[in-house]
Amino acid sequence: GHAELFLQNRELAHLAETREPFTGRFGPGRAQVFCPSQPATYEFLRRYLREVSEAFPSAYFHAGCDETWDIGCCDLCQARLHQGESQADIFTKHLLTMHQIVTGELGKKMIIWDDMFEFYPEALEAVPRDVILACWQYHDHVTGARGHFFNRRNWDALALYDRLGFEYLICPSDYTQTIHNAETFTAYAAKHRPLGGLMTTWEKSDSFLLQSMPLLACVGRLWESGRVQNCDIILKGVIADLFGLDDELFYRAIQALCSNALGMERRISLDDFLTRRENTSDYGRRSLGQVLLALLPAYIDRITRSSRPILLEILLSLRSEHIGYRLDALLPEFFLPHPASGHEEAQLNEIRSALRDVAEERLTMWEQVRPGIAPEALKSLYKAYLENLGRIPEQSAANGALVVHFFLPDQYSSQTVRILIRYQDSLEFEKICEGVFKDMRTFDCFFSKIFLISNNRIPADLKIETFGFGGQGFTFFEIMNQRGRFVPARIHALHGMVSDPENLLAFDWTWSFAGERNARAGFLDPAKAAAVHGFEVALQPADGLA
């Protein structure tokens, strides 16, 4: 898994499980898994792993093996399945081959991620007991293992590993930017027999590790102590040592950062800002960010010079997040009918100016933190961000809005939704969108998303098609354009698995659900994942005639 940086190269593309013409579980254009049925795969891996092993003298070697979603997709692997092997058999043989290379040939102790055993539990029994399992859980309140893609199934993974005789590491992350992931994971692990911990950090191509330093240092001291402790107490000492300042207000400010996952906004497309939570709001979090932006700059000259880059990145991220919240509130106003205040475009220009300042400062910091590495990805990100915002006024003038109100309790599922529309002046349906629609920022099960449609045509019907892993719920559909507001009149043409379609006729929080809810069943059976479920929605004017 996660071999995309290899497989995007022409010289290695033929080793991908999803090489042409094969498609993986999540659609075309995703080559990130080596084909385990080609001898050339292991010829390359053997050479590569030896080269890495020689560069790093550690006795341990992490061989990955996480998120290998596309096992069994190519013709060679399909042939093995037809001959009686299972997907779990193919995965197991890959693990055993990797173990032979890493341990048998290179003399290293092999570490692998443990998530794929959720789908292939029978493979775990066959893993040699000298392999160390890296158990990763990134949610804030860890009381056991949660499925990463398996309907968030809850089980006591560490008790299972103890019983089977495995050594294992607990692996929290700074991914959510909260201390509570590592704190609660450590408390859970204290009831079992872990070998130790591995603190992970991810996705720093458009940010730096600096703002994670208080959190990382706190986890280091927690684990160094060898016992379960209150992280707030440890954090107070960490902040005093890291910043050279023993100040209660400053400590409380950094503590709030480490507890609330502030400063993580990196959204750049219109689609990102046209998703709205319907169950709870971000007002408290947004206000806390504003308080910290008002408070923390005064400490720049009071902390040690070596720690100033940490605080500067924190401030940059808080400013970026504040921009995101302003856009959350502003951009939907461009596409939903309401009495125009006349100030929307001026507000948007002001926000774009603030974003340019953040972009320039982050690029300057890049040169200081990563000298010699070209910041092309970061430049491209901000360029796209600013260009997308610049197109908003023109897009809003030319388009109406379809608002889909979703219900999705399992935000870790991956159900594709295709929405088509038929206008009164046509007999044909036109595709509006296709994708996996979630509210991954907040995991709110009730959320809405705006999709752009024709502004001056009368809508007659919507067609909803969904397929994939875990199913998708809906609560209501509404269209608003220059011809009026349109809502469901009738649900018809049901096919596949669709529950409670009559609930779509009322604008409330009762829901209809389409698709196979068991994500593992779809993962193991391609026919279930490919099955299309859906319905059509006949529309009517909500108020008067169109």
N, C-alpha and C positions, 0 to 999 in steps of 0.2 A: 504493500500500500504506500501511497504518497511518493510514488516514483515519477511524478510528472516532470520534474526537472531533468531526469534522464530521458524519458520517453518523448519529450518534445523535440529532441534532437533527431535529425534525419537518420543518423547512423544507428540509432537504437530503436527507432519507431517500430520496426518489425517485431520487436520483442513484447509489445504491448498486448495485453489480453483483448483490448478493444481496438486493435489495428484494423485498417480497412479490410472488409466492409462491416466489421462487427461493432455492435452497439452495447454499451453497458447498461446497468440497471437504471441509471439516472439520465439516460439519453445520450445522444451523439456528442462528440467533441470533448470527451473526458478520458484521456489516456493516462491513468495513474497507477495501474496494476500490471506488474510483469506477468506474462503468461507462464504458468508453472508446468506446462506440457512441452516446452521447447528446451532441448538440451542446451541450446545457445544461451538461454537465460542464465543457467547456472555456470556456464563458462565465463560469462561476463561478471556475474556476481562473485565468483571465486577470485577472479583477478582484482576486482574492485575492493572486496573486503580485505584481501591480503594487503593491498596498498594502504588502506586506512589503518589496518592493524599495525603496520610497521611505523606509521606516523604517530600513533598514540600508544604509549607503552602500558596503558592500564591493563589490569588483569580481567577487566569486564568489557563486554562488547554488546551494545544495544542494537539488536537486529530489527527493530521496528515491528512489522507485521500487523499494524493497526489499520482499521478501516479499509480492508481489502474487499471492497464492495462487489467487484466484478468477477469473482471466481465463477467459472463455468459458462462463460459467454462466447468464447471463440469456438471454431470448428474442432480444434484439437481437444479442448476440454469437454466439449459436447460429446465427442466420440467416446471419451472415457466414461461419461455419465451413461451413455447408451450401452456400454459394455458392463455396467453393473456397479461402477464406483459411485459414491455420493459426493456432493460438494465438500462435506466434512472429510472424506477420504483424501480428496485432492489437497485440501488445506493441511491436513495432518502430514502428508508426504512432503509437502513444501517445508513445514516446520522441521521435520526430521532431516531433510537435506541441508537446511540452514544450520542445524545443530552439528551435523557432520563437518561442515566447513568451518564454523566458528569455533567449536570446541574440539572436534576431532583433528582438524588440520592446523588451526591457528592457536590452539591451546588456551582459548579465552573462555571465561564464564559468560554464557549467553543470557541476555535480558530481552524479553519481548513484552509488548503491550498485551493486555488481557481482554480487550473488548470483543474480539471476534468469537470468543468462547460463548458469548450470549447466543450466537446463531449456531455454533457448532460445539455444543457441550461435550459430545462424544470424543472430540479431538483432544480435550484436556486430559482425559485418562491416558492417552498415548504419549503425552509430552514427557521427555526424560526429566527426572526429579532434580537434576542439577541445573535446569533452566530456571532463572529467576523471573517471576511474573511481576510486571509493573502495572499495578492497579490504579487507573486514573479516574478520578471523580472531581468534577469542577463546579458542582452546585454549592450553595452557601451553607446548607445544613445537612451534613453527611452523618447519617445514622446507620447506613448500610450501603451496599452498592445499588446504583440505579442504572437501568438499561440505557445505553447511549442512543439506541435506535430501535428498541424492542419494547415499545409502549411504556417506557420508563419502568419496566419491571423492577421490583425491589426484592433483594435477597442478600443474605449474609455471605458475601464472597470471601471474606477473610477467614471465616469459620470453615468454609469449604476448602480453601487452600491449606489451612492447618490440618484438616482431616486427611487430605490427599498427600501430605508430606512435602509441599512446595515451600521454598523460600520466596518471599515477595516483598516488594516495596510499595509504600503508599505514595501516590503522585498527585498532589494538589497543584494549583496553578495560580498565576497572577492574571489569568485570562479574564476573570470578572472584576479584577482590581479590588476584591474584598478579602480581608484577613480571615473571615469566618470560614471560608472553604478549608484552609489549612488547619485552623483551630479545631473545628468539629471533626475533620477527618482524623486528626491526631488523637482526639478523645475516643473515637470509634476504634482506631487501631490499638489503643492501649488495652482493650479488652481481649486482644489476640496476640500473635507472636510475629510481628513483621521484622524483616531483616533491617529495615531502615526506611528512609524517605528520600524522594527525588522531587525537588521543587521544579516545576516546569514553567516556561514562559514562551509565548507564541505571538506571531503576527506583529512583528516590529518593523515591517518594511516602510511604514509611513509614520512611525513614532519611534521613541527610543526606550531604553531600559531604565532611564533615569528616574521617571516618576514611580517606578515599581520598587525602588531601593528601600524605602521604609518598610514595605510589606515583606520583601525578601529578607531583610536583616532581622525582622521580628520572627519570621519562621525559623531562620537559622538559630537564633537564641533559644526559641522554644524547643527545638530538637536537640540542641546542645545540652540543655538541662536534663534531658532524659525522663521528663515527667510531664503530666498534663498540668497546664497552668492557664490563668486568665491572660489572654494576649494583650489586653489593655494595659496591664501592669508592665509587661515586657516592652510594649510599644513606647511607653513613656520614657524608659531608659534608652531605647534605641534612638528616639528622636533627639534626646539631649546629646547623645554621643555623635550622631550622624550630622546634626546641624550645629553643634557647639553652643546650644542655647537651651537653658532650663526655664521655660516660660509656659505657664499653664494655658494661656489662651492659644498660643501657637501649637501646643500639644493637642488641645481639643480640636483645632482646625485640621491637623494632619490625621488625627484619629477619625474624624468625620469622613475624610477622603477614603481611608482604609476600610471603612464600614459601609460606605454607600456607593462604591463603584462609580465615583464621579470622574469626569474627564475622559470618557471613552468614545466620544462621538467621532465617526469617520464616514458619514453618509454623504453621497455625492450626487445621486440621481433624483429626479422628480418623484419617481416611484417610492423612494425611501420616505419622502415627506408626506405622501398622500395616504399613508397608513395611520389610522387613529385608534387608540385604545377606547373601549366603550365601558369598561367596568371600573377602572380606577384612573387617576390622573397623575401627572408628573409635577404638580404645583409645588409640593413640598421639596422635592429633589431640586427643582429649578430654583426655588428661593434659597436653598442651602448653597447652591453654586454661586448665586449672586452675593451672598454674605461672604463666602470665602474669597471671591474676587475683590471685594471691598477691603477685606482684612489682610490678606497675605502679602500684597506688594510692599507693605510697610516693613516687612521682615527681611527683605532682600539684603539690606546693608547691615543687618544685625546678626546674620548667621555667618558661618565660616565661608571663606572664599571658595573652598573646594566643594561645598555643598550647594552653592548658588545655582549651578546648572540643574540640579534636581528640582528646586523650587521654580525655576524659570520654565521647565517643561510642564510642571503641574499647572502653572498659570496659563500656559499656552493651551493645554488641553481643556481647562475650565472655560477659557474663552471660546474654544471651538465648540464645546458642548452647549454653551449659552447661545451661540449662533444657531446650532441645531434646534434648540427649543423655540427660538424666535421663528425659524422657518416652519416648524411644526404647526405653529399657530397661524402663520401668515399664508402659506402657499395654498391650503385648501380654499381660502377665501377667493382666490382667483378663479376657481372652477365651480363653486357652488353659487346658485343665484341668491343674491341679497342686495340690499340697497348699497351701492358703492360709496365708500367714504371719500374716494378720490386720493387717498393717501397710500394705498397699497403699493403702487409702483415706487413712490419715494422711499417707503420703508424697505422695499427690496433693494434698491440702490444703496441705501445706508448699510444694509447687511452685507452686500457684496463688497463694499469698501472695507468693512471690518474683517471680512474673510481674506481679502488681499493682504491686509496687515499681518494676520496670523500666518498666512502662507510665506510671506517674506521672512518673518522671524523664525519660522520653523526651518526654512532653507538655510538661513544663516547659522542656526544651531547645528544643522546637519554638517556643515563644513567644519565646525569645531569638534563635533563628536565623532564623525566618520570621515576624517580627512583622506583624500585619495580615492574615495568611492563616489562615483557620479550619482546624484540624487534623481535619476531620470524617472523612476516610478513615482516619487513624491511630486515632482513637477507635473507629470501627466495627471496625477490625481487632482491637484488643485486647478489645473487648466480645465479639466472636464467639469469639475464642480462649478467654477465660475461661468463657463460657457452654458451649462445646463440652466443655471439660474437666470442668465441673460435672455434665454428663450421663453421664459415663463409668460410675460405679457402677450407675446404673439400667440403662443399656444392657447392661452385662456380665451383669447378673442375668437379663435377658430374652432374651439371644441366645446361640446357639452360634456356632461358627466354621468357615468354609470357608477352608482355607489353600491357595492356588495358588502353586506353585513355578514361576517363569517363567525363560525363557532368552531374552535379547534382546541380541545383540552390538552392534546398531546402535541406540543410545539416541536417535538423532536421527530415527528413523522415526516414523510416526504411524499405527499400526494399531489400529483400534477392536476391542475384545473385548467380546462380550456373553455373559454366563454365566447360564444358567437351571438350575433344580433341580426335580426331580419327587420328591415324597415318596410313601411306600408307600400312604398313605391317599387318594391322588388320581391321576387319569389325566392331569392337566394339568401343564405346566411353568410355573413362576413365575420371573420375572426377578429375579436377585440384583443384578446390576450391569451397567453398560455404560460403557465409557470407554477411554482410552488409558493403559495402565498401564506405568510405567517406574520406574527408580531414577535420576532425573536429578541427584540430589545427588552421586553417586559414580560413575555410569556403570559400575557393576558389572553384567556380563551375567547373572549368576546372582542372583536375588533372589526373595523371597516376599512375598505380600501377604495379609492377613487380611480376609475379607468376612463380614459378619454374616448369620446364617441363624436358622431356628427352633431353639429350644433343646430342644424336647420331641417333635419329629416324627422318624420314621425316614426318612433319605434313601434313595432308590432309584436315581436317575440324575442325571447332570449333562449339560447340552447346552452345547457350546462353539461359538460362531459368531464369525468374525473377518473384517474387511474393511478396506480402506484402502490404506496405503502402507508397504511394507517387510516385512510379515508379522510373526508373533508365535510364539515358541517356548514350550514347556511341558516341564517335567520330571516333575511329579507333582501329584496332588490328594489332599487328605485333609480329612475332616470330623470335627469333635469337638463333641459336644453331650451333653446329659444321657442320651441313648440309647446312647452309646458312641463309638468311633472307627471311621470308615468309609474304605475305600481302594478304588482301582480293581480290579474283577474282570475286566472285559472292555471293549475299545474297539470300537465299532460305529457304523453309520450315517455312515460317512465321506462327505464331499462336498467338491468343489473340490480345491485343492492341499493335501494333508496328507502329510508325509513321516514315516516311522518311527513310526507310532502305537504299535507294540508296546513302545516305550521307556517309555511312560507306566505300564506295569504294575510297574516296578521303581523303588524310591525311591533314585535315584542321580542322577548328572549326565549321563546320556544324555538326549537330548531329541527331542521331536517338534516339527515346524515347520509352521505353517499359514499359507497366504497367498502372494501374489506378492512375492518378495523384492526385485525391482527397483523402487525407489520412483519413479524417473523414468517407467517404463513405466505405472505406475498414475496418475501425475500427468497424463500426456499423453493417456491413454485412460480416460475416465470409466467405461466398462464394466468394465475391469480393476479399478479402484478399488472399484466397487460390488459385484463378485462376492463372494459369501459362501463361506467355506471353514470346515470344522469337522468335528465328530465328537461322539458321545455316549459317556459313561462310565458303565457299569453298576457300581454300588457294592456292596461287601460289608463285613460287620463285620471289623475287623482282629483283634480278640481276642474269641473267644466269640460268643455270640448277642446281638442287640440286644433 
